[in-house]
Amino acid sequence: MDRRRPIPVILYFVLCNFCVCDIYNGITLFSNSAGQSHTYLISNNHNFINIWDHSSGIVGTPYLLKDRTIVVQLKSGTHYFGNSHGPIGGRFNRMDWDGNLLWDFSYHDYTY
């Protein structure tokens, strides 16, 4: 078995990764899941563009809409699964750019 073959193949993949990877112009939206709940919008230079505060913990991924509002899924304090370590989400908030709550919607029941 020729042991020299994997080296060119590995080298090829490493070079392709360096040629293709790049930082694109844009922004990043993310939320923390521990401690106080915030959603952050940052630039590629790590400058904060906006920060939203939330009344309870974030469960899922935040979404930035075209009208500059965000939609986030929050932990629900009234889910029906007890201490079963089941789903804890089921609450959705939409907030404007200034952090004002536009709507708070709960979507959970005894069966979901």
C-alpha positions in Angstrom: 0.0 0.0 0.0 1.4 3.4 -1.0 1.4 5.7 2.0 2.3 8.8 0.0 -1.1 9.3 -1.6 -3.0 10.8 1.4 -0.5 13.7 1.7 -1.4 15.4 -1.6 -5.1 14.9 -1.0 -4.9 16.4 2.5 -2.8 19.3 1.2 -5.4 19.9 -1.6 -8.2 20.2 1.0 -6.2 22.5 3.3 -5.3 24.8 0.4 -8.9 24.8 -0.8 -10.1 25.9 2.6 -7.7 28.7 2.8 -8.6 29.9 -0.7 -12.4 29.8 -0.1 -12.7 31.0 3.4 -13.3 34.7 3.8 -15.1 37.2 6.0 -18.1 38.6 4.3 -19.5 42.1 4.9 -22.5 41.8 7.1 -23.8 41.6 10.6 -24.4 38.9 13.2 -27.5 38.4 15.3 -27.3 36.2 18.4 -28.7 35.7 21.9 -27.2 34.4 25.1 -28.8 31.6 26.9 -27.3 32.0 30.3 -27.8 34.8 32.8 -29.7 37.9 31.8 -31.2 37.5 28.4 -30.1 39.8 25.6 -30.0 39.7 21.9 -27.0 41.3 20.2 -26.6 42.7 16.7 -22.9 43.2 16.0 -20.7 44.1 13.0 -17.7 42.2 11.7 -15.5 44.5 13.7 -17.3 43.4 16.9 -19.0 46.8 17.3 -22.4 46.6 18.9 -25.1 47.9 16.6 -28.1 47.2 18.9 -28.9 45.2 22.1 -32.4 44.1 23.1 -33.2 43.0 26.7 -35.7 40.2 27.4 -37.8 39.4 30.4 -37.0 35.7 30.4 -34.4 33.3 28.9 -34.0 32.8 25.2 -34.7 29.3 23.9 -34.1 29.5 20.1 -32.5 31.6 17.4 -33.5 35.3 17.1 -34.7 36.6 13.8 -34.1 40.1 12.4 -37.0 41.1 10.1 -36.8 43.6 7.2 -38.6 46.3 9.2 -35.8 46.1 11.9 -37.9 44.3 14.4 -36.8 41.0 16.0 -38.7 37.8 16.8 -37.4 35.6 19.7 -38.6 32.5 21.3 -38.5 32.7 25.1 -38.8 30.2 28.0 -42.3 29.9 29.2 -42.9 29.9 33.0 -46.3 28.1 32.5 -45.4 25.1 30.3 -47.3 21.9 31.2 -44.5 19.3 31.3 -43.7 19.7 35.0 -40.2 18.6 35.9 -39.9 16.2 33.0 -37.2 18.2 31.4 -39.5 18.5 28.4 -40.0 21.6 26.2 -39.6 24.9 28.0 -40.3 27.2 25.0 -43.6 28.2 23.6 -43.5 32.0 24.1 -42.7 34.4 21.3 -41.9 38.1 21.5 -41.6 40.7 18.7 -39.6 43.8 19.6 -38.9 47.0 17.7 -35.5 48.6 17.2 -35.8 50.5 20.5 -36.6 47.4 22.5 -40.3 48.1 22.9 -42.4 44.9 23.1 -44.8 44.8 20.1 -46.4 41.5 21.0 -46.1 38.6 23.3 -47.6 35.3 22.1 -47.8 32.0 24.0 -48.1 28.8 22.0 -48.3 25.8 24.3 -51.0 23.5 25.8 -51.2 20.2 27.6 -50.5 18.3 24.4 -47.7 20.4 22.9 
